[in-house]
Amino acid sequence: MSDPALDLFDPLVSRWFAEEVGPPTDIQQKAWPPIISGEHVLLCAPTGSGKTLTAFLWAINQLVTGVWEGGHTHVLYISPLKALNTDIRRNLLQPLLSLKKVFEDQGRRFPQIRVQTRSGD
């Protein structure tokens, strides 16, 4: 049975999430509807609760489905901690590689999505 929170995403994104990540966490179930509706959202949840994918999965969905045109910066995350940049980058790169494989296995195009960090140091 499908999770209503995952039904908000493209079927391949939803399937990938369910198979690779598991059921959505509480923060994901609560945050995705307002994120998807374009509201500003402040996430506050414990470490390991899935905040990175909570914050970024809708943007990834929009890019991989072609709703958002490539070649532009669509998401800018400003971290208060330099070390957090590295964690978020790592926590996005592996899911992107995994999701790319799912799309390509289904014969669907997967756009180039870059995750970059920069520090003022």
N, CA, C and O atoms as CSV, one atom per row, in Angstrom:
chain,resi,resn,atom,element,x,y,z
A,1,MET,N,N,0.844,-1.184,0.000
A,1,MET,CA,C,0.000,0.000,0.000
A,1,MET,C,C,0.884,1.240,0.000
A,1,MET,O,O,1.873,1.299,0.731
A,2,SER,N,N,0.539,2.213,-0.801
A,2,SER,CA,C,1.319,3.431,-0.951
A,2,SER,C,C,1.087,4.380,0.226
A,2,SER,O,O,0.010,4.419,0.819
A,3,ASP,N,N,2.118,5.128,0.535
A,3,ASP,CA,C,2.016,6.137,1.582
A,3,ASP,C,C,1.499,7.432,0.960
A,3,ASP,O,O,2.025,7.854,-0.070
A,4,PRO,N,N,0.483,8.082,1.549
A,4,PRO,CA,C,-0.053,9.318,0.967
A,4,PRO,C,C,1.010,10.398,0.766
A,4,PRO,O,O,0.925,11.170,-0.189
A,5,ALA,N,N,2.003,10.464,1.643
A,5,ALA,CA,C,3.060,11.468,1.487
A,5,ALA,C,C,3.879,11.202,0.231
A,5,ALA,O,O,4.311,12.143,-0.433
A,6,LEU,N,N,4.097,9.943,-0.100
A,6,LEU,CA,C,4.870,9.603,-1.291
A,6,LEU,C,C,4.060,9.755,-2.566
A,6,LEU,O,O,4.627,9.910,-3.648
A,7,ASP,N,N,2.751,9.713,-2.450
A,7,ASP,CA,C,1.893,9.883,-3.623
A,7,ASP,C,C,2.005,11.286,-4.216
A,7,ASP,O,O,1.529,11.523,-5.326
A,8,LEU,N,N,2.621,12.207,-3.502
A,8,LEU,CA,C,2.793,13.579,-3.971
A,8,LEU,C,C,3.889,13.685,-5.036
A,8,LEU,O,O,3.978,14.686,-5.748
A,9,PHE,N,N,4.721,12.641,-5.138
A,9,PHE,CA,C,5.883,12.657,-6.019
A,9,PHE,C,C,5.638,11.825,-7.275
A,9,PHE,O,O,4.693,11.039,-7.345
A,10,ASP,N,N,6.511,12.016,-8.265
A,10,ASP,CA,C,6.500,11.186,-9.454
A,10,ASP,C,C,6.556,9.715,-9.026
A,10,ASP,O,O,7.245,9.390,-8.060
A,11,PRO,N,N,5.850,8.826,-9.720
A,11,PRO,CA,C,5.833,7.424,-9.307
A,11,PRO,C,C,7.217,6.776,-9.166
A,11,PRO,O,O,7.420,5.960,-8.267
A,12,LEU,N,N,8.163,7.125,-10.035
A,12,LEU,CA,C,9.508,6.545,-9.896
A,12,LEU,C,C,10.229,7.084,-8.667
A,12,LEU,O,O,10.942,6.344,-7.990
A,13,VAL,N,N,10.049,8.357,-8.380
A,13,VAL,CA,C,10.651,8.936,-7.170
A,13,VAL,C,C,10.032,8.288,-5.941
A,13,VAL,O,O,10.733,7.927,-4.996
A,14,SER,N,N,8.729,8.147,-5.965
A,14,SER,CA,C,8.014,7.526,-4.850
A,14,SER,C,C,8.462,6.078,-4.637
A,14,SER,O,O,8.730,5.660,-3.511
A,15,ARG,N,N,8.537,5.326,-5.727
A,15,ARG,CA,C,8.960,3.925,-5.622
A,15,ARG,C,C,10.388,3.825,-5.112
A,15,ARG,O,O,10.686,3.017,-4.233
A,16,TRP,N,N,11.282,4.659,-5.674
A,16,TRP,CA,C,12.672,4.670,-5.223
A,16,TRP,C,C,12.735,4.936,-3.726
A,16,TRP,O,O,13.436,4.234,-2.997
A,17,PHE,N,N,12.009,5.941,-3.268
A,17,PHE,CA,C,12.055,6.304,-1.853
A,17,PHE,C,C,11.585,5.132,-0.993
A,17,PHE,O,O,12.249,4.765,-0.024
A,18,ALA,N,N,10.456,4.554,-1.343
A,18,ALA,CA,C,9.904,3.456,-0.551
A,18,ALA,C,C,10.858,2.262,-0.503
A,18,ALA,O,O,11.009,1.632,0.544
A,19,GLU,N,N,11.501,1.947,-1.626
A,19,GLU,CA,C,12.382,0.783,-1.684
A,19,GLU,C,C,13.761,1.041,-1.083
A,19,GLU,O,O,14.334,0.155,-0.449
A,20,GLU,N,N,14.292,2.229,-1.275
A,20,GLU,CA,C,15.662,2.516,-0.846
A,20,GLU,C,C,15.759,3.195,0.514
A,20,GLU,O,O,16.724,2.980,1.248
A,21,VAL,N,N,14.781,4.000,0.848
A,21,VAL,CA,C,14.830,4.764,2.099
A,21,VAL,C,C,13.894,4.154,3.135
A,21,VAL,O,O,14.248,4.017,4.306
A,22,GLY,N,N,12.710,3.794,2.694
A,22,GLY,CA,C,11.719,3.219,3.598
A,22,GLY,C,C,10.519,4.134,3.726
A,22,GLY,O,O,10.356,5.055,2.926
A,23,PRO,N,N,9.691,3.899,4.705
A,23,PRO,CA,C,8.517,4.765,4.855
A,23,PRO,C,C,8.941,6.176,5.279
A,23,PRO,O,O,9.936,6.341,5.986
A,24,PRO,N,N,8.194,7.180,4.850
A,24,PRO,CA,C,8.517,8.546,5.257
A,24,PRO,C,C,8.477,8.701,6.778
A,24,PRO,O,O,7.654,8.100,7.468
A,25,THR,N,N,9.383,9.519,7.261
A,25,THR,CA,C,9.405,9.814,8.694
A,25,THR,C,C,8.312,10.829,9.017
A,25,THR,O,O,7.681,11.386,8.118
A,26,ASP,N,N,8.103,11.056,10.282
A,26,ASP,CA,C,7.096,12.011,10.728
A,26,ASP,C,C,7.342,13.400,10.143
A,26,ASP,O,O,6.408,14.051,9.675
A,27,ILE,N,N,8.596,13.858,10.166
A,27,ILE,CA,C,8.899,15.198,9.649
A,27,ILE,C,C,8.631,15.262,8.150
A,27,ILE,O,O,8.178,16.293,7.652
A,28,GLN,N,N,8.900,14.183,7.425
A,28,GLN,CA,C,8.639,14.167,5.991
A,28,GLN,C,C,7.138,14.224,5.701
A,28,GLN,O,O,6.695,14.975,4.831
A,29,GLN,N,N,6.376,13.441,6.421
A,29,GLN,CA,C,4.925,13.445,6.224
A,29,GLN,C,C,4.324,14.813,6.520
A,29,GLN,O,O,3.393,15.245,5.841
A,30,LYS,N,N,4.854,15.495,7.532
A,30,LYS,CA,C,4.318,16.809,7.905
A,30,LYS,C,C,4.808,17.931,6.997
A,30,LYS,O,O,4.062,18.870,6.717
A,31,ALA,N,N,6.054,17.844,6.534
A,31,ALA,CA,C,6.654,18.973,5.809
A,31,ALA,C,C,6.405,18.955,4.314
A,31,ALA,O,O,6.297,20.018,3.703
A,32,TRP,N,N,6.309,17.776,3.700
A,32,TRP,CA,C,6.176,17.756,2.241
A,32,TRP,C,C,4.943,18.478,1.719
A,32,TRP,O,O,5.078,19.224,0.749
A,33,PRO,N,N,3.755,18.316,2.286
A,33,PRO,CA,C,2.615,19.054,1.719
A,33,PRO,C,C,2.815,20.576,1.684
A,33,PRO,O,O,2.545,21.179,0.645
A,34,PRO,N,N,3.274,21.231,2.761
A,34,PRO,CA,C,3.486,22.675,2.643
A,34,PRO,C,C,4.656,23.039,1.731
A,34,PRO,O,O,4.614,24.072,1.062
A,35,ILE,N,N,5.695,22.210,1.694
A,35,ILE,CA,C,6.810,22.477,0.777
A,35,ILE,C,C,6.294,22.442,-0.656
A,35,ILE,O,O,6.585,23.335,-1.451
A,36,ILE,N,N,5.531,21.411,-0.978
A,36,ILE,CA,C,5.010,21.243,-2.334
A,36,ILE,C,C,4.054,22.372,-2.718
A,36,ILE,O,O,3.975,22.755,-3.885
A,37,SER,N,N,3.337,22.897,-1.739
A,37,SER,CA,C,2.418,23.997,-2.044
A,37,SER,C,C,3.132,25.344,-2.109
A,37,SER,O,O,2.493,26.369,-2.344
A,38,GLY,N,N,4.449,25.352,-1.902
A,38,GLY,CA,C,5.231,26.574,-2.052
A,38,GLY,C,C,5.373,27.393,-0.786
A,38,GLY,O,O,5.872,28.517,-0.827
A,39,GLU,N,N,4.947,26.850,0.324
A,39,GLU,CA,C,5.068,27.572,1.587
A,39,GLU,C,C,6.511,27.539,2.082
A,39,GLU,O,O,7.280,26.641,1.737
A,40,HIS,N,N,6.858,28.517,2.882
A,40,HIS,CA,C,8.148,28.510,3.568
A,40,HIS,C,C,8.028,27.570,4.754
A,40,HIS,O,O,7.032,27.582,5.478
A,41,VAL,N,N,9.060,26.756,4.942
A,41,VAL,CA,C,9.009,25.740,5.988
A,41,VAL,C,C,10.307,25.765,6.781
A,41,VAL,O,O,11.392,25.834,6.203
A,42,LEU,N,N,10.198,25.711,8.085
A,42,LEU,CA,C,11.356,25.576,8.966
A,42,LEU,C,C,11.298,24.181,9.562
A,42,LEU,O,O,10.345,23.834,10.259
A,43,LEU,N,N,12.332,23.375,9.283
A,43,LEU,CA,C,12.372,22.002,9.778
A,43,LEU,C,C,13.184,21.931,11.053
A,43,LEU,O,O,14.299,22.448,11.122
A,44,CYS,N,N,12.635,21.305,12.035
A,44,CYS,CA,C,13.336,21.086,13.290
A,44,CYS,C,C,13.042,19.652,13.715
A,44,CYS,O,O,11.925,19.333,14.122
A,45,ALA,N,N,14.050,18.795,13.616
A,45,ALA,CA,C,13.871,17.384,13.932
A,45,ALA,C,C,15.222,16.817,14.326
A,45,ALA,O,O,16.261,17.383,13.985
A,46,PRO,N,N,15.212,15.707,15.039
A,46,PRO,CA,C,16.476,15.113,15.497
A,46,PRO,C,C,17.359,14.633,14.342
A,46,PRO,O,O,16.880,14.403,13.232
A,47,THR,N,N,18.631,14.488,14.619
A,47,THR,CA,C,19.572,13.915,13.675
A,47,THR,C,C,19.081,12.529,13.270
A,47,THR,O,O,18.637,11.740,14.104
A,48,GLY,N,N,19.172,12.254,11.978
A,48,GLY,CA,C,18.767,10.944,11.484
A,48,GLY,C,C,17.293,10.825,11.146
A,48,GLY,O,O,16.814,9.738,10.822
A,49,SER,N,N,16.572,11.930,11.218
A,49,SER,CA,C,15.129,11.868,10.957
A,49,SER,C,C,14.772,12.139,9.491
A,49,SER,O,O,13.595,12.161,9.133
A,50,GLY,N,N,15.778,12.342,8.654
A,50,GLY,CA,C,15.513,12.517,7.234
A,50,GLY,C,C,15.306,13.952,6.789
A,50,GLY,O,O,14.629,14.200,5.791
A,51,LYS,N,N,15.883,14.905,7.522
A,51,LYS,CA,C,15.669,16.315,7.176
A,51,LYS,C,C,16.207,16.677,5.794
A,51,LYS,O,O,15.590,17.472,5.085
A,52,THR,N,N,17.351,16.105,5.399
A,52,THR,CA,C,17.928,16.473,4.108
A,52,THR,C,C,16.976,16.121,2.976
A,52,THR,O,O,16.691,16.967,2.128
A,53,LEU,N,N,16.475,14.880,2.945
A,53,LEU,CA,C,15.540,14.516,1.883
A,53,LEU,C,C,14.186,15.186,2.073
A,53,LEU,O,O,13.459,15.401,1.104
A,54,THR,N,N,13.847,15.514,3.304
A,54,THR,CA,C,12.617,16.275,3.518
A,54,THR,C,C,12.716,17.605,2.791
A,54,THR,O,O,11.791,18.021,2.094
A,55,ALA,N,N,13.847,18.258,2.964
A,55,ALA,CA,C,14.032,19.590,2.393
A,55,ALA,C,C,14.237,19.571,0.878
A,55,ALA,O,O,13.777,20.476,0.182
A,56,PHE,N,N,14.919,18.555,0.366
A,56,PHE,CA,C,15.340,18.588,-1.028
A,56,PHE,C,C,14.572,17.677,-1.981
A,56,PHE,O,O,14.690,17.852,-3.194
A,57,LEU,N,N,13.795,16.717,-1.497
A,57,LEU,CA,C,13.204,15.737,-2.414
A,57,LEU,C,C,12.232,16.370,-3.408
A,57,LEU,O,O,12.170,15.940,-4.560
A,58,TRP,N,N,11.481,17.373,-2.990
A,58,TRP,CA,C,10.558,18.003,-3.943
A,58,TRP,C,C,11.324,18.696,-5.063
A,58,TRP,O,O,10.922,18.634,-6.225
A,59,ALA,N,N,12.415,19.350,-4.721
A,59,ALA,CA,C,13.237,19.999,-5.742
A,59,ALA,C,C,13.820,18.960,-6.696
A,59,ALA,O,O,13.841,19.169,-7.909
A,60,ILE,N,N,14.289,17.849,-6.152
A,60,ILE,CA,C,14.802,16.771,-6.994
A,60,ILE,C,C,13.691,16.263,-7.903
A,60,ILE,O,O,13.913,16.052,-9.095
A,61,ASN,N,N,12.513,16.068,-7.357
A,61,ASN,CA,C,11.362,15.620,-8.142
A,61,ASN,C,C,11.098,16.583,-9.306
A,61,ASN,O,O,10.880,16.149,-10.438
A,62,GLN,N,N,11.118,17.859,-9.030
A,62,GLN,CA,C,10.827,18.842,-10.070
A,62,GLN,C,C,11.892,18.836,-11.166
A,62,GLN,O,O,11.584,19.036,-12.341
A,63,LEU,N,N,13.137,18.606,-10.777
A,63,LEU,CA,C,14.220,18.567,-11.764
A,63,LEU,C,C,14.179,17.288,-12.607
A,63,LEU,O,O,14.327,17.345,-13.828
A,64,VAL,N,N,13.981,16.151,-11.966
A,64,VAL,CA,C,14.028,14.892,-12.723
A,64,VAL,C,C,12.798,14.697,-13.604
A,64,VAL,O,O,12.851,13.949,-14.581
A,65,THR,N,N,11.717,15.345,-13.276
A,65,THR,CA,C,10.515,15.232,-14.114
A,65,THR,C,C,10.448,16.317,-15.183
A,65,THR,O,O,9.543,16.314,-16.017
A,66,GLY,N,N,11.400,17.241,-15.161
A,66,GLY,CA,C,11.446,18.286,-16.175
A,66,GLY,C,C,10.529,19.461,-15.908
A,66,GLY,O,O,10.411,20.352,-16.748
A,67,VAL,N,N,9.876,19.481,-14.755
A,67,VAL,CA,C,9.019,20.620,-14.416
A,67,VAL,C,C,9.870,21.882,-14.286
A,67,VAL,O,O,9.486,22.958,-14.742
A,68,TRP,N,N,11.028,21.726,-13.658
A,68,TRP,CA,C,11.985,22.831,-13.573
A,68,TRP,C,C,13.026,22.629,-14.663
A,68,TRP,O,O,13.599,21.548,-14.796
A,69,GLU,N,N,13.264,23.666,-15.432
A,69,GLU,CA,C,14.242,23.638,-16.498
A,69,GLU,C,C,15.650,23.572,-15.911
A,69,GLU,O,O,15.947,24.214,-14.904
A,70,GLY,N,N,16.502,22.794,-16.549
A,70,GLY,CA,C,17.893,22.687,-16.110
A,70,GLY,C,C,18.710,23.895,-16.508
A,70,GLY,O,O,18.242,24.772,-17.235
A,71,GLY,N,N,19.929,23.928,-16.023
A,71,GLY,CA,C,20.843,25.004,-16.388
A,71,GLY,C,C,20.741,26.236,-15.508
A,71,GLY,O,O,21.385,27.250,-15.778
A,72,HIS,N,N,19.940,26.158,-14.463
A,72,HIS,CA,C,19.758,27.291,-13.564
A,72,HIS,C,C,19.874,26.808,-12.121
A,72,HIS,O,O,19.654,25.632,-11.831
A,73,THR,N,N,20.213,27.706,-11.244
A,73,THR,CA,C,20.185,27.391,-9.824
A,73,THR,C,C,18.745,27.512,-9.359
A,73,THR,O,O,18.128,28.571,-9.479
A,74,HIS,N,N,18.220,26.425,-8.831
A,74,HIS,CA,C,16.841,26.409,-8.354
A,74,HIS,C,C,16.768,26.355,-6.835
A,74,HIS,O,O,15.795,26.815,-6.237
A,75,VAL,N,N,17.790,25.798,-6.220
A,75,VAL,CA,C,17.789,25.644,-4.774
A,75,VAL,C,C,19.124,26.140,-4.240
A,75,VAL,O,O,20.188,25.760,-4.729
A,76,LEU,N,N,19.049,26.978,-3.251
A,76,LEU,CA,C,20.247,27.469,-2.573
A,76,LEU,C,C,20.048,27.241,-1.093
A,76,LEU,O,O,19.116,27.770,-0.488
A,77,TYR,N,N,20.921,26.459,-0.523
A,77,TYR,CA,C,20.861,26.171,0.912
A,77,TYR,C,C,22.029,26.883,1.568
A,77,TYR,O,O,23.177,26.701,1.163
A,78,ILE,N,N,21.750,27.678,2.558
A,78,ILE,CA,C,22.800,28.388,3.286
A,78,ILE,C,C,22.909,27.762,4.659
A,78,ILE,O,O,21.980,27.806,5.465
A,79,SER,N,N,24.068,27.180,4.901
A,79,SER,CA,C,24.304,26.470,6.150
A,79,SER,C,C,25.012,27.374,7.154
A,79,SER,O,O,25.899,28.145,6.787
A,80,PRO,N,N,24.620,27.275,8.408
A,80,PRO,CA,C,25.320,28.048,9.427
A,80,PRO,C,C,26.664,27.423,9.818
A,80,PRO,O,O,27.469,28.052,10.503
A,81,LEU,N,N,26.897,26.197,9.384
A,81,LEU,CA,C,28.121,25.485,9.752
A,81,LEU,C,C,28.804,24.913,8.522
A,81,LEU,O,O,28.159,24.274,7.690
A,82,LYS,N,N,30.095,25.137,8.405
A,82,LYS,CA,C,30.856,24.629,7.272
A,82,LYS,C,C,30.773,23.106,7.187
A,82,LYS,O,O,30.609,22.558,6.097
A,83,ALA,N,N,30.882,22.424,8.311
A,83,ALA,CA,C,30.836,20.968,8.318
A,83,ALA,C,C,29.480,20.443,7.855
A,83,ALA,O,O,29.404,19.369,7.260
A,84,LEU,N,N,28.426,21.179,8.120
A,84,LEU,CA,C,27.094,20.747,7.706
A,84,LEU,C,C,26.967,20.729,6.186
A,84,LEU,O,O,26.251,19.893,5.635
A,85,ASN,N,N,27.656,21.645,5.502
A,85,ASN,CA,C,27.660,21.643,4.033
A,85,ASN,C,C,28.103,20.294,3.494
A,85,ASN,O,O,27.478,19.738,2.591
A,86,THR,N,N,29.181,19.776,4.051
A,86,THR,CA,C,29.726,18.505,3.599
A,86,THR,C,C,28.750,17.369,3.870
A,86,THR,O,O,28.567,16.491,3.027
A,87,ASP,N,N,28.129,17.381,5.034
A,87,ASP,CA,C,27.148,16.341,5.367
A,87,ASP,C,C,25.970,16.367,4.403
A,87,ASP,O,O,25.537,15.320,3.921
A,88,ILE,N,N,25.459,17.536,4.125
A,88,ILE,CA,C,24.307,17.646,3.234
A,88,ILE,C,C,24.687,17.218,1.822
A,88,ILE,O,O,23.920,16.526,1.153
A,89,ARG,N,N,25.855,17.624,1.372
A,89,ARG,CA,C,26.320,17.218,0.037
A,89,ARG,C,C,26.370,15.697,-0.050
A,89,ARG,O,O,25.852,15.113,-1.002
A,90,ARG,N,N,26.983,15.059,0.924
A,90,ARG,CA,C,27.092,13.594,0.943
A,90,ARG,C,C,25.698,12.952,1.008
A,90,ARG,O,O,25.439,11.941,0.355
A,91,ASN,N,N,24.813,13.552,1.801
A,91,ASN,CA,C,23.465,13.003,1.968
A,91,ASN,C,C,22.572,13.233,0.751
A,91,ASN,O,O,21.463,12.703,0.694
A,92,LEU,N,N,23.032,14.003,-0.205
A,92,LEU,CA,C,22.303,14.182,-1.460
A,92,LEU,C,C,22.920,13.397,-2.615
A,92,LEU,O,O,22.196,12.890,-3.473
A,93,LEU,N,N,24.242,13.290,-2.648
A,93,LEU,CA,C,24.896,12.644,-3.785
A,93,LEU,C,C,24.532,11.170,-3.919
A,93,LEU,O,O,24.241,10.711,-5.023
A,94,GLN,N,N,24.543,10.428,-2.834
A,94,GLN,CA,C,24.221,8.999,-2.923
A,94,GLN,C,C,22.770,8.769,-3.359
A,94,GLN,O,O,22.533,7.949,-4.246
A,95,PRO,N,N,21.798,9.461,-2.770
A,95,PRO,CA,C,20.430,9.283,-3.275
A,95,PRO,C,C,20.279,9.678,-4.747
A,95,PRO,O,O,19.533,9.033,-5.483
A,96,LEU,N,N,20.969,10.716,-5.176
A,96,LEU,CA,C,20.881,11.115,-6.584
A,96,LEU,C,C,21.420,10.024,-7.505
A,96,LEU,O,O,20.828,9.748,-8.548
A,97,LEU,N,N,22.536,9.404,-7.130
A,97,LEU,CA,C,23.088,8.310,-7.936
A,97,LEU,C,C,22.118,7.134,-8.000
A,97,LEU,O,O,21.912,6.548,-9.063
A,98,SER,N,N,21.540,6.801,-6.888
A,98,SER,CA,C,20.591,5.695,-6.812
A,98,SER,C,C,19.325,5.991,-7.619
A,98,SER,O,O,18.823,5.129,-8.340
A,99,LEU,N,N,18.825,7.195,-7.491
A,99,LEU,CA,C,17.622,7.595,-8.223
A,99,LEU,C,C,17.890,7.653,-9.729
A,99,LEU,O,O,17.025,7.304,-10.533
A,100,LYS,N,N,19.075,8.090,-10.098
A,100,LYS,CA,C,19.452,8.126,-11.518
A,100,LYS,C,C,19.377,6.724,-12.121
A,100,LYS,O,O,18.874,6.551,-13.231
A,101,LYS,N,N,19.868,5.739,-11.404
A,101,LYS,CA,C,19.822,4.361,-11.887
A,101,LYS,C,C,18.376,3.902,-12.090
A,101,LYS,O,O,18.068,3.261,-13.095
A,102,VAL,N,N,17.497,4.220,-11.157
A,102,VAL,CA,C,16.087,3.840,-11.274
A,102,VAL,C,C,15.484,4.461,-12.532
A,102,VAL,O,O,14.790,3.780,-13.286
A,103,PHE,N,N,15.740,5.732,-12.760
A,103,PHE,CA,C,15.189,6.404,-13.942
A,103,PHE,C,C,15.744,5.799,-15.222
A,103,PHE,O,O,14.993,5.510,-16.153
A,104,GLU,N,N,17.054,5.607,-15.269
A,104,GLU,CA,C,17.667,5.073,-16.478
A,104,GLU,C,C,17.233,3.636,-16.744
A,104,GLU,O,O,17.067,3.247,-17.900
A,105,ASP,N,N,17.047,2.840,-15.684
A,105,ASP,CA,C,16.553,1.466,-15.856
A,105,ASP,C,C,15.155,1.442,-16.463
A,105,ASP,O,O,14.775,0.466,-17.109
A,106,GLN,N,N,14.392,2.509,-16.257
A,106,GLN,CA,C,13.042,2.610,-16.824
A,106,GLN,C,C,13.026,3.366,-18.158
A,106,GLN,O,O,11.964,3.664,-18.704
A,107,GLY,N,N,14.225,3.670,-18.669
A,107,GLY,CA,C,14.315,4.368,-19.948
A,107,GLY,C,C,13.958,5.835,-19.873
A,107,GLY,O,O,13.665,6.462,-20.891
A,108,ARG,N,N,13.982,6.381,-18.681
A,108,ARG,CA,C,13.668,7.807,-18.518
A,108,ARG,C,C,14.954,8.603,-18.365
A,108,ARG,O,O,15.916,8.161,-17.738
A,109,ARG,N,N,14.940,9.764,-18.945
A,109,ARG,CA,C,16.087,10.668,-18.883
A,109,ARG,C,C,16.258,11.174,-17.449
A,109,ARG,O,O,15.278,11.453,-16.758
A,110,PHE,N,N,17.500,11.287,-17.017
A,110,PHE,CA,C,17.801,11.850,-15.705
A,110,PHE,C,C,18.750,13.019,-15.933
A,110,PHE,O,O,19.849,12.828,-16.453
A,111,PRO,N,N,18.342,14.216,-15.554
A,111,PRO,CA,C,19.173,15.393,-15.836
A,111,PRO,C,C,20.413,15.443,-14.948
A,111,PRO,O,O,20.488,14.788,-13.909
A,112,GLN,N,N,21.363,16.227,-15.383
A,112,GLN,CA,C,22.541,16.457,-14.548
A,112,GLN,C,C,22.120,17.366,-13.389
A,112,GLN,O,O,21.633,18.478,-13.597
A,113,ILE,N,N,22.314,16.877,-12.189
A,113,ILE,CA,C,22.014,17.662,-10.987
A,113,ILE,C,C,23.313,17.769,-10.206
A,113,ILE,O,O,23.898,16.763,-9.805
A,114,ARG,N,N,23.749,18.991,-9.999
A,114,ARG,CA,C,24.997,19.200,-9.271
A,114,ARG,C,C,24.699,19.625,-7.842
A,114,ARG,O,O,23.771,20.388,-7.574
A,115,VAL,N,N,25.505,19.114,-6.946
A,115,VAL,CA,C,25.455,19.496,-5.540
A,115,VAL,C,C,26.826,20.067,-5.215
A,115,VAL,O,O,27.821,19.342,-5.184
A,116,GLN,N,N,26.869,21.348,-4.979
A,116,GLN,CA,C,28.141,22.014,-4.743
A,116,GLN,C,C,28.150,22.689,-3.388
A,116,GLN,O,O,27.110,23.063,-2.846
A,117,THR,N,N,29.338,22.833,-2.862
A,117,THR,CA,C,29.480,23.570,-1.606
A,117,THR,C,C,30.500,24.683,-1.807
A,117,THR,O,O,31.382,24.605,-2.663
A,118,ARG,N,N,30.354,25.682,-1.020
A,118,ARG,CA,C,31.298,26.799,-1.027
A,118,ARG,C,C,31.362,27.333,0.396
A,118,ARG,O,O,30.362,27.387,1.112
A,119,SER,N,N,32.540,27.714,0.771
A,119,SER,CA,C,32.708,28.275,2.097
A,119,SER,C,C,33.420,29.620,1.969
A,119,SER,O,O,34.195,29.836,1.036
A,120,GLY,N,N,33.162,30.485,2.876
A,120,GLY,CA,C,33.789,31.808,2.872
A,120,GLY,C,C,35.203,31.781,3.413
A,120,GLY,O,O,35.890,32.801,3.434
A,121,ASP,N,N,35.634,30.608,3.851
A,121,ASP,CA,C,36.997,30.485,4.419
A,121,ASP,C,C,38.052,30.590,3.360
A,121,ASP,O,O,39.242,30.508,3.665
